[in-house]
């Protein structure tokens, strides 16, 4: 029996794989030509949606101007073929509101909003932050983003329920706490769609009622990650498990070091982007690079020679 793929009030199908897009650089600047080519590659592979300017897109080191330009490029390149859920978070509510306003005007189909980082708001502060953002978004779907390992604060299920009760356009949460119990509680207490924020936990989360994934690995294998989610919703758990086990070495390899260091190395290794992450991110260790290359080889993905073996961190140019 087929499972119903979940849809939000605005019609977005959350029962899909969404790619947390990397931001390619050319030297010290964003490579918009390569970015548009990555969008085409994703769409042609059948991905469910695109998420630019998230953690994987190195949003912490994008200027506000670059952030807006990346969203604009992805929306333009997608041309309505797949939904674009723009990263629009900040540890300043005022800045998050402005990014949401921009994303709506740029034609995004939704926004991904991270919990404020570093300033560690209370649960009451988180509630007020997300309600303010949701009010600005209007009818635009909002995806909450909970990743306490990076932000230092955990968005609790009770707070998710409060936010949802106050803001009908908060449709989903990217849950990257790594805690299956927490995801289960969100699903039990609310009608918010849960999206996996950890590739290796996508199948376990689907098993407890999650809808889809915002994936790092789908930068490399969009078709296979999408098929994993689709197999589950089509009522074929054996096929979903097979996909999970096939992709598991890649899932693990891409998180051996801070994301997106390994995934950008992988994409450069395959010849899709120029090598480069911005400081304070640094090139992967030899051991990590070898593990990523091994995982790619296991999936039948070979390097494009000749090719350098490490990423080059790109310092910001001074004024």
Residue frames relative to the residue before (quaternion, step in Angstrom):
aa qw qx qy qz dx dy dz
X 1.0000 0.0000 0.0000 0.0000 0.00 0.00 0.00
X 0.4075 -0.7281 0.4980 0.2364 3.58 -0.81 0.98
X 0.3693 -0.6924 0.5730 0.2366 3.53 -1.14 0.74
X 0.4790 -0.6547 0.4958 0.3099 3.59 -1.10 0.64
X 0.3695 -0.7077 0.5540 0.2362 3.55 -0.82 0.97
X 0.4340 -0.7397 0.4491 0.2507 3.61 -0.65 1.07
X 0.0840 -0.7806 0.6182 0.0372 3.55 -1.08 0.79
X 0.4252 -0.6971 0.5198 0.2511 3.52 -1.08 0.77
X 0.7193 -0.4479 0.3145 0.4280 3.51 -1.33 0.14
X 0.6944 0.4524 -0.2759 0.4869 3.60 1.10 -0.63
X 0.6238 -0.5915 0.3271 0.3924 3.59 1.25 0.15
X 0.4759 0.6591 -0.4639 0.3520 3.61 1.20 0.02
X 0.3474 -0.7293 0.5581 0.1899 3.53 -0.97 0.90
X 0.1859 -0.8198 0.5354 0.0822 3.58 -0.25 1.26
X 0.5982 0.5745 -0.3619 0.4255 3.59 1.22 -0.18
X 0.5316 0.5973 -0.4001 0.4478 3.55 0.95 0.96
X 0.4832 -0.5879 0.5355 0.3663 3.53 -1.38 -0.16
X 0.1208 -0.7599 0.6373 0.0425 3.53 -0.90 1.03
X 0.3190 -0.7632 0.5289 0.1897 3.60 -0.84 0.91
X 0.3057 -0.6989 0.6204 0.1820 3.54 -0.94 1.01
X 0.2554 -0.8421 0.4577 0.1273 3.55 0.12 1.35
X 0.4159 -0.6380 0.5837 0.2816 3.53 -1.17 0.67
X 0.3308 -0.6833 0.6013 0.2494 3.54 -1.34 0.28
X 0.2387 -0.7892 0.5451 0.1517 3.62 -0.39 1.13
X 0.2102 -0.7677 0.5943 0.1150 3.55 -1.12 0.72
X 0.1674 -0.7130 0.6665 0.1389 3.52 -1.32 0.47
X 0.7779 -0.0813 0.0000 0.6230 3.51 -0.06 1.30
X 0.8033 -0.2530 0.2124 0.4955 3.56 -0.67 -1.12
X 0.6953 0.4701 -0.2677 0.4732 3.58 1.22 -0.11
X 0.5971 -0.5471 0.4407 0.3873 3.55 -1.27 0.42
X 0.3007 -0.7460 0.5719 0.1609 3.56 -0.92 0.97
X 0.1845 -0.8335 0.5130 0.0894 3.57 0.07 1.28
X 0.5956 0.5541 -0.3732 0.4461 3.61 1.11 -0.54
X 0.6710 0.4693 -0.2975 0.4908 3.58 0.92 -0.88
X 0.6160 0.5519 -0.3468 0.4424 3.58 1.01 -0.76
X 0.6651 0.4892 -0.3027 0.4761 3.58 0.91 -0.89
X 0.6365 0.5197 -0.3265 0.4671 3.59 1.05 -0.74
X 0.6240 0.5253 -0.3387 0.4690 3.59 1.05 -0.71
X 0.6180 0.5350 -0.3420 0.4636 3.58 1.03 -0.76
X 0.6555 0.5063 -0.3150 0.4635 3.59 0.89 -0.90
X 0.6389 0.5318 -0.3238 0.4518 3.59 0.95 -0.88
X 0.6608 0.5134 -0.2960 0.4606 3.56 0.97 -0.91
X 0.6720 0.4987 -0.2997 0.4581 3.57 0.85 -0.97
X 0.6753 0.5008 -0.2949 0.4541 3.57 0.89 -0.93
X 0.6587 0.5024 -0.3035 0.4708 3.60 1.17 -0.54
X 0.5459 -0.6620 0.3755 0.3503 3.59 1.26 -0.11
X 0.2805 0.7797 -0.5184 0.2114 3.59 1.16 0.47
X 0.5284 -0.6713 0.4309 0.2906 3.56 -1.17 0.63
X 0.7914 -0.1545 0.1256 0.5780 3.59 1.14 -0.57
X 0.3474 -0.7373 0.5526 0.1741 3.54 -1.34 0.30
X 0.1125 -0.7849 0.6082 0.0378 3.55 -1.06 0.84
X 0.0704 -0.8073 0.5856 0.0192 3.61 -0.14 1.24
X 0.8348 0.2749 -0.1821 0.4409 3.54 -1.36 0.34
X 0.4056 0.6393 -0.5359 0.3737 3.53 0.94 0.94
X 0.7727 -0.2846 0.2364 0.5158 3.56 -1.20 -0.44
X 0.6548 0.5202 -0.3075 0.4539 3.58 0.96 -0.89
X 0.6810 0.4753 -0.2722 0.4860 3.57 1.18 -0.59
X 0.4516 -0.7217 0.4204 0.3136 3.59 1.31 0.27
X 0.1144 0.8410 -0.5188 0.1028 3.56 0.99 0.80
X 0.6115 0.5698 -0.3868 0.3895 3.67 0.95 -0.59
X 0.7707 0.3234 -0.1937 0.5138 3.61 1.11 -0.55
X 0.4877 0.5923 -0.4711 0.4352 3.57 1.21 0.46
X 0.4330 -0.6508 0.5465 0.3005 3.56 -1.02 0.75
X 0.6611 -0.4887 0.3656 0.4363 3.59 -1.21 0.27
X 0.6370 0.5233 -0.3246 0.4637 3.57 1.02 -0.78
X 0.6623 0.4914 -0.3067 0.4752 3.60 0.93 -0.87
X 0.6161 0.5598 -0.3406 0.4370 3.58 0.96 -0.87
X 0.6893 0.4747 -0.2751 0.4731 3.56 0.84 -0.98
X 0.6548 0.5200 -0.3137 0.4499 3.58 0.99 -0.84
X 0.6303 0.5230 -0.3379 0.4637 3.61 1.01 -0.74
X 0.6422 0.5094 -0.3272 0.4702 3.60 0.90 -0.86
X 0.6518 0.5208 -0.3154 0.4522 3.57 0.90 -0.92
X 0.6639 0.5094 -0.3090 0.4519 3.60 0.89 -0.92
X 0.6809 0.4889 -0.3007 0.4549 3.59 0.86 -0.92
X 0.6426 0.5072 -0.3298 0.4702 3.60 0.94 -0.81
X 0.6737 0.4932 -0.2989 0.4622 3.57 0.90 -0.91
X 0.6850 0.4856 -0.2905 0.4589 3.60 0.92 -0.89
X 0.6396 0.5329 -0.3287 0.4460 3.60 1.05 -0.72
X 0.1056 -0.8543 0.5004 0.0926 3.58 1.16 -0.70
X 0.6999 -0.5002 0.2736 0.4302 3.56 0.99 0.81
X 0.4619 0.6994 -0.4441 0.3166 3.59 1.25 0.06
X 0.7626 0.0327 -0.0293 0.6454 3.58 1.19 -0.63
X 0.5573 -0.6050 0.4327 0.3690 3.61 -1.12 0.47
X 0.2232 -0.7418 0.6198 0.1256 3.53 -1.21 0.69
X 0.1002 -0.7719 0.6275 0.0194 3.56 -0.71 1.17
X 0.2186 -0.8420 0.4843 0.0933 3.56 -0.10 1.31
X 0.4522 -0.6451 0.5438 0.2894 3.53 -1.06 0.78
X 0.0632 0.8247 -0.5509 0.1113 3.56 -0.62 1.14
X 0.4160 0.7418 -0.4374 0.2923 3.56 1.10 0.63
X 0.0222 0.7653 -0.6433 0.0076 3.52 -1.33 0.35
X 0.4677 -0.6394 0.5047 0.3432 3.56 -1.24 0.23
X 0.6233 0.4296 -0.3466 0.5539 3.54 1.34 0.31
X 0.4385 -0.7018 0.4885 0.2766 3.58 -0.64 1.06
X 0.6288 0.5475 -0.3391 0.4357 3.57 0.97 -0.81
X 0.6793 0.4720 -0.2951 0.4781 3.59 0.93 -0.87
X 0.6289 0.5292 -0.3423 0.4552 3.60 0.98 -0.76
X 0.6286 0.5317 -0.3276 0.4636 3.58 0.99 -0.83
X 0.6686 0.4945 -0.3073 0.4626 3.60 0.93 -0.86
X 0.6570 0.5006 -0.3162 0.4667 3.60 0.99 -0.77
X 0.6250 0.5169 -0.3370 0.4780 3.58 1.05 -0.70
X 0.6445 0.5207 -0.3200 0.4593 3.57 0.96 -0.86
X 0.6530 0.5039 -0.3100 0.4729 3.58 0.98 -0.85
X 0.6651 0.5242 -0.3088 0.4330 3.58 0.86 -1.00
X 0.6326 0.5213 -0.3285 0.4691 3.57 1.02 -0.78
X 0.6913 0.4825 -0.2766 0.4612 3.56 0.91 -0.91
X 0.6621 0.5145 -0.2992 0.4554 3.58 1.15 -0.62
X 0.5900 -0.6165 0.3533 0.3834 3.58 1.25 -0.13
X 0.3360 0.7369 -0.5179 0.2755 3.58 1.18 0.42
X 0.4350 -0.7070 0.5031 0.2405 3.54 -1.18 0.62
X 0.7792 -0.0356 0.0235 0.6254 3.56 1.31 -0.16
X 0.2772 -0.7463 0.5746 0.1899 3.56 -1.29 0.12
X 0.2688 -0.7184 0.6236 0.1512 3.52 -1.21 0.73
X 0.0431 -0.8281 0.5576 -0.0377 3.58 -0.59 1.15
X 0.2981 -0.7858 0.5237 0.1396 3.56 -0.51 1.23
X 0.5577 -0.5489 0.4838 0.3919 3.56 -1.25 0.37
X 0.5543 -0.6153 0.4279 0.3619 3.62 -0.92 0.78
X 0.2756 -0.7861 0.5446 0.0978 3.54 -0.87 1.09
X 0.8111 0.3040 -0.2596 0.4271 3.51 -1.34 0.49
X 0.7534 0.3739 -0.2482 0.4806 3.63 0.76 -0.88
X 0.2892 -0.8326 0.4502 0.1427 3.61 1.34 0.06
X 0.0085 -0.8230 0.5677 -0.0183 3.61 0.44 1.13
X 0.5357 -0.5768 0.5030 0.3568 3.54 -1.30 0.39
X 0.6831 -0.4465 0.3569 0.4546 3.57 -1.30 0.05
X 0.6178 0.5291 -0.3440 0.4691 3.59 1.08 -0.64
X 0.6480 0.5113 -0.3121 0.4704 3.56 1.00 -0.80
X 0.6323 0.5231 -0.3250 0.4700 3.58 1.02 -0.80
X 0.6292 0.5388 -0.3251 0.4562 3.57 0.96 -0.88
X 0.7066 0.4610 -0.2751 0.4609 3.59 0.77 -1.00
X 0.6079 0.5628 -0.3409 0.4443 3.56 1.07 -0.76
X 0.7403 0.4278 -0.2450 0.4571 3.57 0.70 -1.07
X 0.6100 0.5266 -0.3624 0.4682 3.60 1.05 -0.58
X 0.6389 0.5184 -0.3279 0.4643 3.60 0.98 -0.79
X 0.6530 0.5040 -0.3061 0.4753 3.57 0.97 -0.86
X 0.6703 0.5071 -0.3012 0.4503 3.58 0.88 -0.93
X 0.6268 0.5303 -0.3430 0.4563 3.58 1.01 -0.72
X 0.6428 0.5117 -0.3155 0.4748 3.58 1.03 -0.76
X 0.6623 0.5350 -0.3053 0.4266 3.57 1.00 -0.85
X 0.3061 -0.7687 0.5132 0.2281 3.60 1.14 -0.45
X 0.8064 -0.1953 0.1765 0.5296 3.56 -0.65 -1.13
X 0.4746 0.6747 -0.4410 0.3538 3.58 1.28 -0.08
X 0.4632 -0.6957 0.4666 0.2894 3.64 -0.76 0.96
X 0.2018 -0.7649 0.6051 0.0892 3.54 -1.06 0.89
X 0.1467 -0.7510 0.6391 0.0777 3.54 -1.03 0.92
X 0.3215 -0.7245 0.5796 0.1890 3.56 -0.71 1.08
X 0.1542 -0.7864 0.5922 0.0844 3.58 -1.08 0.65
X 0.0375 -0.8136 0.5787 -0.0431 3.54 -0.50 1.28
X 0.1961 0.7634 -0.5900 0.1754 3.57 -0.48 1.20
X 0.1445 -0.8642 0.4756 0.0778 3.58 0.50 1.22
X 0.5776 0.5972 -0.3815 0.4052 3.60 1.13 -0.49
X 0.7169 0.3962 -0.2393 0.5214 3.58 1.19 -0.49
X 0.7788 0.4067 -0.1932 0.4367 3.57 0.88 -0.92
X 0.4199 -0.7218 0.4574 0.3059 3.58 1.17 -0.50
X 0.7291 0.3154 -0.2268 0.5635 3.58 1.26 0.21
X 0.2534 -0.7775 0.5637 0.1161 3.56 -1.01 0.88
X 0.3077 -0.7388 0.5740 0.1731 3.57 -0.77 1.07
X 0.2587 -0.8271 0.4846 0.1187 3.57 -0.24 1.30
X 0.6550 -0.5418 0.3516 0.3921 3.60 -1.13 0.59
X 0.6372 0.5304 -0.3412 0.4429 3.60 0.96 -0.78
X 0.6573 0.4930 -0.3067 0.4806 3.58 1.06 -0.71
X 0.5948 0.5448 -0.3572 0.4709 3.57 1.06 -0.70
X 0.6535 0.5147 -0.3098 0.4606 3.58 0.96 -0.87
X 0.6450 0.5145 -0.3187 0.4667 3.60 0.99 -0.82
X 0.6529 0.5140 -0.3127 0.4601 3.57 0.94 -0.90
X 0.6654 0.5082 -0.2995 0.4574 3.56 0.88 -0.93
X 0.6504 0.5183 -0.3197 0.4540 3.59 0.97 -0.79
X 0.7218 0.4352 -0.2407 0.4813 3.58 1.11 -0.68
X 0.7979 0.2064 -0.0700 0.5620 3.59 1.17 -0.53
X 0.2832 -0.8078 0.4961 0.1452 3.56 -0.17 1.30
X 0.6595 0.5197 -0.3199 0.4389 3.60 1.13 -0.48
X 0.5097 0.5614 -0.4545 0.4674 3.60 1.25 0.16
X 0.0659 -0.8719 0.4846 -0.0245 3.53 0.01 1.35
X 0.8276 0.0999 0.0142 0.5521 3.57 1.02 -0.74
X 0.1844 -0.7455 0.6236 0.1462 3.51 -1.36 0.21
X 0.2945 -0.6880 0.6324 0.1999 3.53 -1.05 0.87
X 0.1127 -0.8316 0.5438 0.0010 3.55 -0.25 1.33
X 0.0745 0.8137 -0.5633 0.1228 3.53 -0.34 1.33
X 0.3056 0.7531 -0.5207 0.2615 3.55 1.04 0.78
X 0.3912 -0.7203 0.4764 0.3180 3.57 1.21 -0.50
X 0.5997 0.5747 -0.3274 0.4505 3.56 1.34 0.15
X 0.3091 -0.7803 0.5173 0.1675 3.58 -0.31 1.25
X 0.6083 0.5523 -0.3578 0.4438 3.58 1.05 -0.66
X 0.6545 0.5076 -0.3185 0.4610 3.57 0.94 -0.84
X 0.6478 0.5026 -0.3199 0.4747 3.58 0.93 -0.84
X 0.6421 0.5239 -0.3233 0.4568 3.58 0.97 -0.81
X 0.6583 0.5077 -0.3135 0.4588 3.58 0.99 -0.79
X 0.6103 0.5351 -0.3482 0.4690 3.59 1.04 -0.74
X 0.6789 0.4920 -0.2842 0.4650 3.56 0.92 -0.94
X 0.6741 0.4966 -0.3006 0.4567 3.58 1.03 -0.73
X 0.7531 0.4266 -0.2080 0.4556 3.57 1.02 -0.83
X 0.8011 0.2331 -0.0869 0.5444 3.59 1.14 -0.56
X 0.4197 -0.6541 0.5459 0.3130 3.53 -1.37 0.00
X 0.3418 0.7333 -0.5051 0.3006 3.57 1.21 0.50
X 0.4151 -0.6959 0.5282 0.2539 3.57 -0.94 0.90
X 0.2527 -0.7656 0.5747 0.1400 3.59 -0.84 0.96
X 0.1063 -0.7689 0.6296 0.0327 3.54 -0.92 1.03
X 0.4597 -0.6840 0.4893 0.2854 3.56 -0.82 0.96
X 0.2014 -0.7693 0.5948 0.1176 3.53 -1.07 0.82
X 0.6901 0.3693 -0.2560 0.5673 3.57 1.32 0.14
X 0.4519 -0.7277 0.4408 0.2683 3.59 -0.47 1.17
X 0.6907 0.4947 -0.3006 0.4334 3.59 0.87 -0.85
X 0.7057 0.4287 -0.2602 0.5006 3.60 1.25 -0.32
X 0.3735 0.7527 -0.4835 0.2453 3.61 1.20 0.07
X 0.7006 0.4592 -0.2878 0.4642 3.59 0.76 -0.96
X 0.6507 0.4892 -0.3421 0.4693 3.67 0.83 -0.76
X 0.6625 0.4963 -0.3150 0.4642 3.60 0.97 -0.74
X 0.6038 0.5335 -0.3523 0.4761 3.59 1.04 -0.71
X 0.6535 0.5439 -0.3158 0.4211 3.58 0.99 -0.83
X 0.7288 0.3846 -0.2477 0.5095 3.62 1.13 -0.52
X 0.7393 -0.4573 0.2115 0.4467 3.57 1.27 0.26
X 0.4151 0.6947 -0.4877 0.3275 3.61 1.21 0.15
X 0.4997 -0.6952 0.4536 0.2474 3.53 -1.25 0.48
X 0.8065 -0.1378 0.1516 0.5546 3.57 0.78 -0.99
X 0.4365 -0.6747 0.5296 0.2714 3.55 -1.21 -0.56
X 0.1969 -0.6708 0.6903 0.1863 3.49 -1.33 0.52
X 0.1242 -0.8909 0.4349 -0.0404 3.47 -0.01 1.46
X 0.3659 -0.6738 0.5989 0.2313 3.52 -1.23 0.65
X 0.6678 0.5357 -0.3046 0.4175 3.58 0.88 -0.99
X 0.6291 0.5572 -0.3509 0.4130 3.60 1.07 -0.58
X 0.4389 0.6276 -0.4842 0.4231 3.59 1.24 0.13
X 0.7396 0.3938 -0.1925 0.5107 3.55 1.12 -0.79
X 0.8136 0.0912 -0.0017 0.5742 3.60 0.87 -0.98
X 0.0546 -0.8523 0.5191 0.0335 3.62 0.58 1.08
X 0.6481 0.5332 -0.3283 0.4335 3.57 0.96 -0.82
X 0.7035 0.4768 -0.2820 0.4452 3.60 0.89 -0.87
X 0.6406 0.4961 -0.3370 0.4795 3.60 1.02 -0.69
X 0.6307 0.5239 -0.3258 0.4708 3.57 1.01 -0.80
X 0.6715 0.5012 -0.3042 0.4532 3.59 0.94 -0.83
X 0.5787 0.5690 -0.3771 0.4461 3.59 1.11 -0.59
X 0.6944 0.4617 -0.2716 0.4804 3.56 0.84 -1.02
X 0.6608 0.5171 -0.3139 0.4442 3.56 0.91 -0.89
X 0.6193 0.5488 -0.3505 0.4387 3.59 0.98 -0.81
X 0.6473 0.5184 -0.3267 0.4533 3.57 0.95 -0.85
X 0.7169 0.4513 -0.2636 0.4614 3.58 0.81 -0.97
X 0.6496 0.4858 -0.3184 0.4905 3.58 1.21 -0.35
X 0.5515 -0.6592 0.3748 0.3476 3.56 1.27 0.22
X 0.5693 0.5670 -0.3884 0.4511 3.57 1.15 0.65
X 0.0918 -0.8457 0.5235 0.0481 3.62 0.42 1.18
X 0.5929 0.5695 -0.3800 0.4240 3.60 1.08 -0.56
X 0.6608 0.4854 -0.3020 0.4864 3.58 1.00 -0.82
X 0.6263 0.5275 -0.3355 0.4658 3.58 1.04 -0.72
X 0.6537 0.5038 -0.3139 0.4694 3.59 0.97 -0.84
X 0.6265 0.5392 -0.3331 0.4536 3.56 0.99 -0.83
X 0.6587 0.4966 -0.3055 0.4755 3.59 0.96 -0.88
X 0.6340 0.5379 -0.3258 0.4500 3.58 0.98 -0.86
X 0.6969 0.4701 -0.2850 0.4606 3.58 0.81 -0.95
X 0.6261 0.5320 -0.3379 0.4591 3.59 1.04 -0.71
X 0.7579 0.4038 -0.2020 0.4709 3.58 0.91 -0.93
X 0.4644 0.7352 -0.4235 0.2540 3.58 1.20 -0.41
X 0.6452 0.5064 -0.3581 0.4461 3.68 0.85 -0.74
X 0.6466 0.4935 -0.3235 0.4835 3.60 1.04 -0.69
X 0.6074 0.5583 -0.3531 0.4413 3.59 0.96 -0.85
X 0.7051 0.4618 -0.2687 0.4661 3.57 0.86 -0.98
X 0.6611 0.5328 -0.3161 0.4233 3.58 0.90 -0.92
X 0.6808 0.5123 -0.2957 0.4319 3.58 0.99 -0.80
X 0.7316 0.3529 -0.2435 0.5301 3.58 1.26 -0.08
X 0.3169 0.7476 -0.5168 0.2711 3.58 1.17 0.53
X 0.7564 0.1081 -0.0806 0.6401 3.55 1.22 -0.58
X 0.7493 -0.4225 0.2647 0.4358 3.54 -1.30 0.27
X 0.4206 -0.6819 0.5480 0.2405 3.54 -0.89 1.01
X 0.6418 -0.1729 -0.7442 -0.0664 1.69 -1.94 1.63
X 0.1970 0.8122 -0.5348 0.1245 3.62 1.07 0.51
X 0.7365 0.4183 -0.2826 0.4503 3.67 0.63 -0.96
X 0.6791 0.4953 -0.3229 0.4350 3.62 0.87 -0.83
X 0.6461 0.4902 -0.3407 0.4756 3.61 1.02 -0.62
X 0.5955 0.5337 -0.3641 0.4775 3.58 1.10 -0.61
X 0.6473 0.5262 -0.3215 0.4480 3.58 0.93 -0.89
X 0.6971 0.4764 -0.2837 0.4546 3.58 0.87 -0.92
X 0.6265 0.5015 -0.3313 0.4962 3.57 1.13 -0.63
X 0.6066 0.5664 -0.3250 0.4536 3.58 1.08 -0.83
X 0.7149 0.4236 -0.2364 0.5036 3.58 1.11 -0.74
X 0.5392 -0.6715 0.3724 0.3459 3.58 1.28 0.02
X 0.4805 0.7064 -0.4123 0.3164 3.60 1.23 0.27
X 0.7925 0.1062 -0.0446 0.5989 3.57 1.12 -0.65
X 0.5457 -0.5604 0.4906 0.3840 3.53 -1.29 0.25
X 0.5480 -0.6135 0.4491 0.3488 3.54 -1.10 0.66
X 0.4671 0.7025 -0.4734 0.2536 3.56 -0.97 0.75
X 0.0491 0.7257 -0.6855 0.0316 3.52 -1.00 0.99
X 0.4491 -0.7016 0.4871 0.2623 3.56 -1.13 0.59
X 0.5275 -0.6012 0.4994 0.3331 3.51 -1.11 0.74
X 0.5213 -0.0905 -0.8460 -0.0660 1.58 -2.15 1.28
X 0.4137 0.6492 -0.5222 0.3670 3.62 1.13 0.33
X 0.1809 -0.7912 0.5810 0.0616 3.55 -1.11 0.73
X 0.6638 -0.4988 0.3588 0.4264 3.60 -1.21 0.33
X 0.5557 -0.6086 0.4380 0.3592 3.60 -1.14 0.52
X 0.5624 -0.5671 0.4740 0.3708 3.52 -1.26 0.42
X 0.6544 -0.4986 0.3861 0.4171 3.55 -1.26 0.33
X 0.6407 0.5327 -0.3284 0.4448 3.58 0.97 -0.85
X 0.6633 0.4927 -0.3089 0.4710 3.59 0.92 -0.87
X 0.6473 0.5215 -0.3245 0.4513 3.58 0.89 -0.90
X 0.6583 0.5074 -0.3109 0.4609 3.57 0.96 -0.85
X 0.6541 0.5089 -0.3142 0.4631 3.59 0.99 -0.82
X 0.6465 0.5029 -0.3221 0.4748 3.59 0.98 -0.78
X 0.6475 0.5148 -0.3174 0.4636 3.58 0.93 -0.87
X 0.6386 0.5255 -0.3190 0.4629 3.57 1.02 -0.80
X 0.6587 0.5012 -0.3099 0.4679 3.59 0.96 -0.85
X 0.6400 0.5136 -0.3239 0.4709 3.58 1.01 -0.78
X 0.6492 0.5202 -0.3130 0.4582 3.56 0.94 -0.88
X 0.6416 0.5389 -0.3199 0.4423 3.58 1.03 -0.77
X 0.6945 0.4230 -0.2603 0.5205 3.57 1.25 -0.43
X 0.5637 -0.6278 0.3712 0.3876 3.57 1.29 0.16
X 0.5261 0.6108 -0.4171 0.4198 3.59 1.23 0.43
X 0.1269 -0.8271 0.5472 0.0213 3.55 -0.54 1.19
X 0.5851 -0.5773 0.4450 0.3554 3.54 -1.24 0.55
X 0.3641 -0.6843 0.5827 0.2440 3.51 -1.29 0.47
X 0.1683 -0.8158 0.5443 0.0993 3.65 -0.24 1.20
X 0.5971 -0.2128 -0.7708 -0.0634 1.53 -2.22 1.11
X 0.0411 -0.8235 0.5653 -0.0252 3.56 -1.04 0.71
X 0.4694 -0.6503 0.5176 0.2982 3.55 -1.03 0.81
X 0.4382 -0.7444 0.4584 0.2093 3.54 -1.13 0.60
X 0.7692 0.2663 -0.1896 0.5491 3.59 1.20 -0.07
X 0.5015 -0.6205 0.5098 0.3217 3.51 -1.25 0.48
X 0.3006 -0.7264 0.5864 0.1955 3.52 -1.22 0.52
X 0.3553 -0.7227 0.5481 0.2257 3.56 -0.71 1.04
X 0.2547 -0.7950 0.5391 0.1122 3.54 -0.88 0.98
X 0.2563 -0.7700 0.5554 0.1813 3.62 -0.43 1.08
X 0.5459 -0.6068 0.4679 0.3388 3.53 -1.19 0.59
X 0.4252 -0.6695 0.5442 0.2735 3.56 -1.09 0.75
X 0.4563 -0.6995 0.4830 0.2631 3.56 -0.91 0.90
X 0.6425 -0.5296 0.3785 0.4043 3.58 -1.25 0.30
